[in-house]
Amino acid sequence: MFFSKLVIALALAVTVLALPTPEVQLEKNFKRTELADRDEQLEGSFRREALLEKDFKRDALLEKDFRREAFLEKDFKRDALLEKDFKRDALLEKDFKRDALLEKDFKRDALLEKDFKRGVQLEKNFRREALLEKDFKREALLEKDFKRDALLEKDFKRDALLEKDFKRDALLEKDFKRDALLEKDFKRGVQLEKNFKRGLENTY
């Protein structure tokens, strides 16, 4: 119990001894005020640095946005160029298709011209063949006429021979009649001579 009271007394004594004097208290207050001012300045500097850092971050974000907008503008220009290239490619493809159609039309016209020339040649050949056929028929008719003329000439010669035979037969018939008349005259002459001789015999 005594020991506890002694400890309490010692603690009170130490506490009393630890209490500052007014000068020390003023100095301590001054230091505390100075520390407070410095803390306030530090806090202001910290705030200013924080604002500067915020501004820096904002500037960084703005620069990033600017770069992104620059990239977007660059992409937009590239897209515009790509669209222009696409349209040019479309026009080139359209020109290519038109050229292909023109080439196809040219080939078709060439084939049509070739067919027309072949048709003209065929018509020319047909007309030539028709003329040849006509010439062949005319030659056949001429040959037929020649054969007919030959037959007519043969018939004419035969008729001439028949006429000659007819004339000869007529002459022979005339000769036969004359011979008959001569024979008749001869017989009559013989009869007359016989009658004359008999008349003479009767006279004598």
ABEGO torsion letter per residue (X at the ends): XAAAAAAAAAAAAAAAAABBBAAAAAAAAAAAAAAAAAAAAAAAAAAAAAAAAAAAAAAAAAAAAAAAAAAAAAAAAAAAAAAAAAAAAAAAAAAAAAAAAAAAAAAAAAAAAAAAAAAAAAAAAAAAAAAAAAAAAAAAAAAAAAAAAAAAAAAAAAAAAAAAAAAAAAAAAAAAAAAAAAAAAAAAAAAAAAAAAAAAAAAX
